[in-house]
Amino acid sequence: GHTDEEHARLIGMPRGYGYGASMGAWALDYVAAWAGDRGYIRHSAVQYRFPAFDGDLTLLDAEVTATRHDSTLGTGIITLEVTMTNQDGTVMAKGPVEVELPD
């Protein structure tokens, strides 16, 4: 994304913004912190829906939506539904992230 207002306005955005890789990193960092040192992120399908504009607040939340045991690996697999919103409640990114946790 364009992090300065001049370039953002050239493509029709009201001010600088972050998108894509930046937002993905925030979501994965949030889940990794939740999973702890022994957790492992297996898969993410977070979809970006609205840019993170300079000066906006970014809030992350997650809900456990599924759990299962993988007997081959001897680990638990947890699916989190991650939601990223701004200060107005606009959903900026949302999607499932699978985490492997040791038994």
Residue pairs with C-beta under 8 A, 6 or more apart in sequence:
1 8
1 16
1 17
1 18
1 19
1 20
1 22
1 51
1 52
2 8
2 10
2 11
2 13
2 16
2 17
3 16
3 17
3 18
3 54
4 16
5 15
5 16
5 54
7 16
8 14
8 15
8 16
8 17
9 15
13 51
13 53
14 53
15 53
15 54
15 55
16 53
16 54
17 51
17 52
17 53
17 54
18 51
18 52
19 48
19 51
19 52
20 48
22 52
23 46
23 48
23 52
23 84
23 92
23 93
24 44
24 46
24 48
24 93
26 58
26 60
26 84
27 44
27 46
27 60
27 82
27 84
27 93
27 95
27 97
28 41
28 44
28 97
30 60
30 62
30 82
31 41
31 44
31 62
31 80
31 82
31 97
31 99
32 39
32 41
34 62
34 80
34 99
35 41
35 99
35 101
38 101
38 102
39 99
39 100
39 101
40 99
40 100
40 101
41 97
41 98
41 99
41 100
42 77
42 98
42 99
42 100
43 96
43 97
43 98
44 95
44 96
44 97
44 98
45 95
45 96
45 97
46 82
46 84
46 93
46 94
46 95
46 96
46 97
47 93
47 94
47 95
48 92
48 93
49 91
49 92
49 93
49 94
50 86
50 90
50 91
50 92
50 93
51 92
52 58
52 86
52 92
53 86
56 86
56 87
57 86
57 87
58 84
58 85
58 86
58 92
59 84
59 85
59 86
59 87
60 82
60 83
60 84
61 82
61 83
61 85
62 80
62 81
62 82
62 83
62 97
63 80
63 81
63 83
64 78
64 79
64 80
65 79
65 80
65 81
65 96
66 78
66 79
67 76
67 77
67 78
67 79
68 76
68 77
69 75
69 76
69 77
69 103
70 76
70 77
70 100
73 100
74 102
74 103
75 100
75 101
75 102
75 103
76 100
76 101
76 102
76 103
77 98
77 99
77 100
77 101
78 98
78 99
78 101
79 96
79 97
79 98
79 99
80 96
80 97
80 98
80 99
81 94
81 95
81 96
82 93
82 94
82 95
82 96
82 97
83 91
83 93
83 94
84 91
84 92
84 93
84 94
85 91
85 92
86 92
